[in-house]
Amino acid sequence: MDFLDKALEKAKAAKPQAGKPQAEEGPTSPGLREVVPPTPPPLSGAGAAVGEILYTTTRTVPVNADWLRSQRIVTGASDDKVGEAYKLLRTQILHRTKADNKNLLMLTGPQPGEGKTLTAINLAVSLSQEIDKTVLLVDADLRRPTIHEYLGLPAGPGLGDYLTGAKTIPELLVHPEGFGKFVILPGGRPIAEAAELISSPMMMELVEELKHFYPDRYVLFDLPPMLSFADALAFAPLVDGIILVVEKGKTPREDIQRCLELLKDFPLLGTVLNKVSPTDSGYYYPEYQRHNERPADKKSWWGWLRR
């Protein structure tokens, strides 16, 4: 039995049982206080025009627009084809999660380098542009936390420091200036024993708190690649939906099949086929595939959610 099989057994044992009562009210606030009016002007298209938020306890950190563009971070410009692709992805996810309050979503991939972190960031930004939604993006890839690097934010403490008792959540939350309803919980320093922390009682309590504190908030978790480490499987029982990110022309079919087999008992929303382009322009496109459906037009670059 390899480490993934062991992790799968533990994850199945940790799954909430059907009919088990859930908390009716959210626990104590994790320290994010939100109030309406004035905010700093957003980056071009980055923030929502309605319901802007002033973060009073969360640190607001400036970001560099040129750096974001160099990292292919979506800022919501209306003429941005990549931004439009993520809006389509956002719409499909909202359709599958909104009615049932499935607001805890996890992103992972089979192997490193397939684009899960960039997909998580851009999806989070796109979701935050919904008028009635706020978004918290959690860097739960404690072995190699990189969300802050993509956004050009300074390195500092993060989720790992909270799980080891060194910091509180209010000390760790970061709001990238100009991004409206978007907050980040960084990962902090790399931690080798990440799987144990990710499945710890302290993490379970935090996830439960994040789910119930703001009903209009989506919480996205970026996890390590699931065929390399046990972290993603250990975390799978805690979320409402899982998105698997694979790369066109790179991810082997057998890796995808292995991931689907491991996730068959968990709430897999679907896959994002990454780096799909209708041209040779070099743009970065996601393709979202709907389970058990086939494309109406095989030539279309935009995809469907598929198990």
N, C-alpha and C positions, 0 to 999 in steps of 0.2 A: 504494500500500500504506500503510494507516494504522498508527499506533503499536501497535494491538492485533494486527494481522497480523504485524508484525515481532516482537512479543513472543511470539506463538504459535510462530513458526518457531524462535526461540531456545529456547523451552520444550520443544518436541518434540525438538530436538537434545540437550537436557540430560536427557531421560528415561532412567532406567536401562534397559539392554537386558536382555531376557529371558535368563535363564541366567547373568547376570553374578554372580560370587561376591560375597557380602556379608560384612562383618566378623562373625567368630564371637563375639568378645567386645567388650564396650563399651570405649571409650577411657577416658581419665582422667576421674574424677568432675568434674562441673561445680560441686561444692562444696555440694551439698545433702545433709546428713547427717540421717538419720532414726533415731530410737530410740523404743522403746515406753516406757511409763508417763508419769507424771502430766502433765496439760496444764491450761491455764486452762479454766474452764467455758465450753462453747460457747454461742452465741446460741441462742435457742429453736429446736431442731430443726436447727441449722446443721451440727453435727459428727456423726460416726458414733459409735455407742455402743461399738463394738468397734475395737481397733487404733488408738486415738488416738496422736498423734505429738508428740514434743517436738522442736522445731526448735532445734538448738544453734548452727548457723552462719548460718541464715537469720533475717533481722530479723523479729520479730513486731510488728505495728503495730495499735494499737487501732482499732476501727471503731465507728460510731454506728448503733445499730439503727434509730432513727427516720429517719436519712438513707437507710439501705438501703431501707426501706419506701417512702420518697418517690421513690426511683429505680427502684422495682419490681424490686428484687433479691430472689430467692428465698432464704428462710432455712430452708426445709424443714418448716415447721409443718404438722401433719397435716391441719388443716382449711383449708389454703390451696389454692384451686382452681388457681391458677397453678402452685404447686409440684407438684400432681398432674399437670398437663399436661406439665411438664418431666420428671417421672418416666416418663411414657409415652414421651416423646421419647428419654430415656436408654435405656429398655428396647429400643426398636427399634434404636438405634445399637449397643448392646452385642451384640444378636443378629447384626448384620452385620459386626462387627469383632473380637469377642473370640476366636473360634476361630483366626483367622489372625494374631493379634497385630498387628492394624492399629491401632496406638496413636497415630499422628500424624495429627491431623485439622485441616483448615483451614476457616474460615468466611469467606465473602465475600458480597457482594450485587451487583446490577447498578449501582445508583446510591447516593449518600449518603442517609442518613436513613431507611433501610428496616429498621433494627433489628438489624443483624448483631452489633454489639458487645454489646448487652444480651442477645441470644440466646446469644452465646458465653459470657458471664459466668454466666448462669443454667444453661446446660448444663454448664459446668465445675463449678459448685457441686453440681448434681444428681449428676453422675458421682462426685464426691468422697464422696458419701454411701454409695456401694457399700462393703461391708465390706472387700473385698480390692483396692480400687483407690485410688491417689493421683492427683492431677491437678495439672499445671502449665499455667497459662494464660499465653500469650505475646502481648503487645501488639506485633504485627508491622505495625500500621498506623502506620508511622514518620512519615507525613506529618501525621497528626492523631491522636496517641495519646490515648485518653480512658478507658481501663479504670480507671486510678487515680481519675479524677474520679467515675465511677459508684460506686466503693466508698468515696469520701470519704477517699482516701489522699493524703498530701502529694505534691506534684510533686517530681521528683528525676531522677537519671540512670537510664538504662534500656538496652534492647537496642541502640539506636543508638550509645550510648557504648561498648558492648562491640565492636561491629562496626567502630568507628573506632579501636579500640585504647586508649581512655581508661580503661576499667574492666574488671574481671574479672567473671565470672558470679556468684561468691559474694558480691560486693559489691552485687549488684543485686536478688537474690531477696527477695521480701517475702511474709510469711505474714499474712493478715488474721486478727487474733485472734478465736478462737471458731469458725473455719471448719474445724477439724480437718485433714483431709488435702488441703489446697488451698493452692497457692503461686502467686504471680504473678511474672512477669518483665515489668516495665513497659516502655513504649516509650522513655521519656525525652523529650528536647526534640524538637520537629518537625524533620524533615530533608527537604530538597527532593530530594536525589539518592537517594531511598529505593530505587528499583528496582535500582540498581546494588549497593547494600548487601545487599538481600534475596537477590540471586542470586550473591553473592560466595562465593569458596572458604571464607572464614571462617564464613559462615552455613551452608554445606553441612556443614562439619565439626561445627558446633554441633548441627545437626539430627540428624546421625548419632549423636552422643554422647547426645543426649537420648533417642533411640529405644532405645538398648541399655543405658543405665546402670541403669534400674529397669524390669524387664519388666512390672511390675504398674501402671505409670503411663500415664495418658493425657496427651498433650500437645496442647493446643488452641491454634491460631494464629489471631488475628484480623487479617485482611488488609484493605487498602483496597478500595473498590468496584471491580469488575473492568472496568466499561465507562468508568471515569474515568481509570484509571491502569494501567500495565503490571505493577505489583507482583504482583498475584494470579496472573497467568499465569506470571510469572517464577518464582514459588514453587511452583506446582502440581506440578512433577516431583518435589519433595522429600517429599511427604506420601503417606500411605496412603489417605486419604479426604477428599473435599471436600463441604461442605454449603453450598448456595446459599440465602440468606435473601432472600425477597421479601415485599412488603407488600400485603396484600389491599386492592384498590381504588385502589392508587397505582402499583405497578410495571406499566408497559406490557407487553403480551404480546410485542411485538417485542423488548423488552429481555431478557425471559426466553429467547426463542428464540435471540437472539444469544449469550447466555451459554452455553446448552446446546450450541450449535454450537462455540463456542470450547473447551468442556470435553469434547468427545466422545471425545478420546483420553486423557483423564485419569480417575482413579478418583472419579467423582462418585457419592457415596452417595445424594444426593437433595436435595430442596428443603424448606425450612421456610416455610410460608405464615404470615406474621406478622400479629398483631393481629386474629385471628379470634375472635369471641365468640358464644356461643349466645344472649346477651341484649344489652340495651343498657346493661349495668352499667358499661361502661367498663374492664373488666378486660383484661389483656394476655394473649393466648393464642397459643401457636405451633401450627401444624398441620404435621405431618410427613408427607410423601407418599412412598409406596413406588413404585419404578419399575415401569412396565408393568402396574399394577393399577388397578382401579376401586373406588370406595367401595361397600360393601354398603348403606349408608344415606346418601343424599345430604343428609339433614337433620342428620346428626351433625356437630358442630363439630370433632371430632377427625378428623384426616385420615390420609393414607397417603403413603408415600414414592413419588415419581413422577419419572421422567426427562423 
